[in-house]
Amino acid sequence: MQKKQYLSVLAATGLLALSGCAANETRDSGGEAQAAPAVSDPAVTIVMPERFAYSDDAVVTQAIRNECELEERFPEFVQEFGARHDIRFEERGDASPADGGQVLMVEITQARNDGNAWSGHRAFSEAEGTLYEDGEAVADFTSRRISGGGAFGGFKGTCSVMGRTIRAMGSDIAAWSRVPEDGAHLGN
């Protein structure tokens, strides 16, 4: 490889690392959750609540609770990525571990952003969940993700950066649901 091409590849690699791609972050095209692609004949159907509530002892600022809609957006991301793993996640407002079949229950335990546009975002989200089968716990997990906002993160608002963390967690949880491992630690 010629020196000029080598330098171009090296520069592109550095740009990817700075933009967050090296951290295995998932991109959010418009800040809004997209409708989950239809699964023609899902191998697995899992029921889950329409909202993933904050746990009773969750560490979440009131501003994030009021403005970022993480409770509503999080299940949408799990559903979106479930389709990629041949899983149909069915949202039910009254979902309970005692329901028949497979039920996924998730609680948000932490969501915070310790930065801003000037110093850079340092968003962190964490959730815990359990997969039940016919009322019996099958496996549980802890999921964590960290994001600096990716490319041009300083121009993004707190909720956009927090959305990146729960979107990545949605992907992790959907993949885990396909082959659940008890006590798994997902994400960062």
Disulfide bonds with the S-S distance in Angstrom:
Cys68-Cys159 2.09
